[in-house]
Amino acid sequence: MRQQKATGAPVADVARAYTAVLEIYRLAGMWSAIEALDHKVSTGVQMEMMLNLIRLVKRATRWLLRNRRHQLAPTDVIAEFGGGLEQLREGYPEVLRGRAAEQYQVVYDHYIDEGVDQVLAESVAGHQHGYTALGIIQAAAETDAPLMDVAKLYFFMGERLELDWFSGQILASKVDTEWQALARDTYLEDLEWQQRALAVGALRHMDEDCNLLACLERWEKHEASVVERWHARCTRSCTAPRADFAMFAVANRELLDLAQSSTRARIELMTCRLPDASPAGRGKHVVLLRIVPERIRPRVICEPRISR
């Protein structure tokens, strides 16, 4: 019912998206592994792990309903995202940065201390940010960029722009009505989209050295004025007595400006010879204005380096 209200999707589409999410993330086996911990770990720890998976299912299902509204055949969705999820799963937690990495480590250490085996602890802790994998896979497919490049830049963006802190502020906000709950979910979805768009925009600045940090620095220089404005907004938000929905709306708008600036198509001036058979027209040139949508060049010939 909540998914229907949030997205307007029919029940059948909600069921399709839910089925696809369970298979993409291999949640049935993970759920059984948690149930098998009966009398081995505390009931409270089992409930924590189950709630983490339930949150993942809710957010990933909603992502599919919003981004694959007319393309929800489970077989096709699983084929589209399953391989990328496996690749990202192998890359966790190394691709995480900043607060995201800290959150993963805290949760993982907690489960290990409570007696959960290492493989299950890694899987459940990694799924705290698992829903972002869908957007990362889509961005990589749309831009022809290597998946791990997009993933690393996505989390670099979260660290450099304090987006993980901003996400935490939204999640911690108190909701008293159904409308406020829907608004909070919308802010989180917008934040995920914008962070993904920022990573794609930054990839435009990748050089032949395949150095992700250098790429990010070039992007920051190019978008210096808008980035500075965003950091100023974050500073003001930190000093506010309490976070509220008005603050989230204004901050999300600032972030949208930065995302749009990063991904805006470039304008090229082209000089070309016009075909003209008349003597007066021969040899004339004209300047044409063309909007060129940005495409990210695939870089599969070298492994991206991260220099300190």
N, C-alpha and C positions, 0 to 999 in steps of 0.2 A: 504493500500500500504506500509506504514512504517513497519508494522508487517511482511509482506511478505519479504521485503528487509532484515530485521534484522534476521529473523529466517529461511528463505527459505521455509516456510510452504505454502501449497496450500491454496487458498481462502476458500475452504470448511472447512479446519482445523481451520483457523482463526475465521470463523463464529462459529464453535462449541465451541472453547475456550471462545470466547466473550459471547456466550449464557450461558455457565456454570458459568462464573464469575458473570454475572448479577444476577443469581439465588443464587449462594453461598453466596454472600454478601448482598442479598436482596436490590439491588440498585434501582429497579423500585419504590418501596415504598418510599425510602429515597428521590429519585428525585422528586416524587410527593409532598412530605412534604416540600421540598425546594420551589417548584413552588407555594405552598399554602401560602407562606410568602409574596406574592405580596401585596404591600401597608402596610405591617407590619414592614418590615425591609428594609434597603436601597438595591437598585439594585446591588450595588457593593458587598455587603455582600453575596447576593444570588449567584453572579458570582464566588466569592471566593469559596463558598461551592461546587458549581458545578464543578469547576476546580479541586478541591481536589478529587472528585469522578472520574473525567475523568482520572486523573493521576493514581489512583488506578486501574481503568479498564485497562489502557495501560500496567502497570507493571505486574498485575496479569495475564492478557492474555498472555503476553510474557513468563511469568514463566511457564504456562501450555504448551505453544507451545514448549518450550525447554525441559521440564521435563516429559511431557506426549505425546510425538510426535505421538505415535501409539496407544494411549489409551485416545482418546478425545471424546468418546461418552458422551454427556452432562449428561445423566441420571447416568452413572457410576461415573463420576467426581463429580457430586453434592452429590451422596451418600458417596463418599470417604471423601470429605472435609467438607460437610455441618455440621455434628455433631461437629467436632472439632472447626469449626469457631464459633459455638454457645457457646461452652465452653470457648474459648478464649475471645469472646466478653464479657462474664460475668466477666472475670478476668481483663479486662482493667478498669482503668489504673494502677492497683496495680502491675502488672508484669513489667511495664516499669521502666527503671532506667536511671540515668544520664541525658544526653542531650535529649534522647527520652522522658523522663518524663517531662522535662522542656518545650519541644516543644509542647507536648500535652496540658500542662496547659496553655501556652500562647494562643494557638489557641482556647481552650475551653473558657477561660476568655473573649477573644475578641468576640466570638459569643454571650455569655451571655450578655455582655455589649451592644451589638447591638440589643438585644431583641429576640434572638433565644431561643426557649424553651430548657430546660435542656436535655431532652432525645435526641433531634436531634443534639444539640451541642456536646454531648458526642459521638454520633455515628460518626459524620463527623470528629471530632478531632481525634478519635481513628483510623480512616481509613488512617491517614497519614502513619502509619506503618502497615496497614492492609495486604499489599501484603506479608509481611514476614510470615504471619500465614500459608500460603501454605507449605513453607519449613519446618516450625516447626512441622506441622501435619505429614508431610512425615517422618521427622526424628524420631518422636515418634513411628510411625508405624513400621519403619524399625528396631528399637532397642528394641521394647517392653517396652520402658520407659514411665512413666506417662507423659501425655501431658504437664501439668503445670510445671513439673520439667524441661522439655526441654525448655519451653517458658521462665521461670525465668532465667535459665542459659544462654540462648541466649542473653537476655538483660543485664545480669550481665557482659557477655563478652564484649558487646558493651561499657559498662561503664568503665571496668577495662583496656581495650586495646584502648580506645578512638576511637572506630570504628565509632561512631556517628559523631565525629568531622571529621574523614576522609571522611565519606559519604557526609558530608556537603561541604567539599572542592571539591569533584568531581562534586556535583550538581551545585556548584557556578562557575565552570570553564566555560570560554567563548568558544563557538564553532562557527566557521566560515564556516565550510563545512559539507556536509552530512557525510563524513567519520569520522570527529571529533565527530559528534553527535552519530554515531553508536559506536564509541570507548568509549564515556562517558557511554552509556547505558551498554556496555559490562563490564566496570570496576565496575559499580554498581551491576550487576548480579553476577560477581565474588565475590564481597565483601559479598553479601548476602549468597552465597554458603559457603564461608570460615567461616563466623560467625556461621552458622549452624553446620558446621563440627567441629568447636572448642567446641561448646556446647555439641555435642555428645561425643567428646573426653574427655571433663571434667567429664562427667557422669561416665566414667570408674573409677573415684576416689571417687564415692559416698560410704560412709561407712554406717554402721547400724544405726548411729544416724540420718540419713536423713537430715543433716544440709548442706544446699546449699553453704553457705559461707565457711565452713570448706572444703567442696568438692573442691571449686574453689581454695582455698589456697593450697591444696595438689596438684592440677593440676599445679599451678604456680611454686611450688617448683620442681616438676618433670620436667617441661619444662623451668627451670629458665634461661638457657643460651639463648634460642631462644626468650623467652619473653623479656629479657633484650635487645637483638638486635632489636626487634620490637620497643620498647620504644625509643631506641636511634634513630631509623629511624624517628619516629614521631617528636622527638625533632628537628632533622635537617630539617624536612619538615616545622615545625613551624617558623623556622628562615629564610627560603628561601624567596627571594624577592617576588615571586609569584608562585602559584601552576601551574604546567603544566602537560601535558600528560606523559612526560618522568618520572616525579616524581611519578605519579600514577602507571605507569607500574612497576617501581622498588619496590615501596611500596607493591603493590599487590603480587609481587613475594616473598617478605619477609613474607607476611602474609600466602601465600600458603605453604611455608616451615613450618611455625608453625602449620597450619591445618593438614598437612601431618604427622608431627611428633606426633601430638595429637591422630590421628586416626589409626596410623600404627599398623598392626597386631603384636601381641607379638609372640616371638619364645619360644617354650617350649622344654625342653629336657625330653624325656620319656625313661624310662628303662622298657623293657618288656622281657619276656621269649619267646624264639623262639620255636615253636613246632618242635622237632627233635627226631625222633625215634631211631637214632643211638646212641650207648653207648658214642661215643665221643662228641655228641652234647647235651646230657642231662645236664640240669642244667645251660647251658650257657645263658648269658644275653647279650643284645645288646642295645646300646644307639641310639635312633632314634631322628631325628630333625623334628619337625612338626610346620608348620605355622598355627596359630589358629586365624581366624578372630574374631575380638572383637564383642561381643554381650553384650548389656546392660541388666543387670538383672532387671526384672520388680519389682518395689517397690510400692506396693499398700496397704501395711499393716500399713503404718504410714504417717502422714502428714508432709511434709518437713518443717523444721523450719529455720528461718533466724535469726541468733543471731548477735548482734552488738558488 
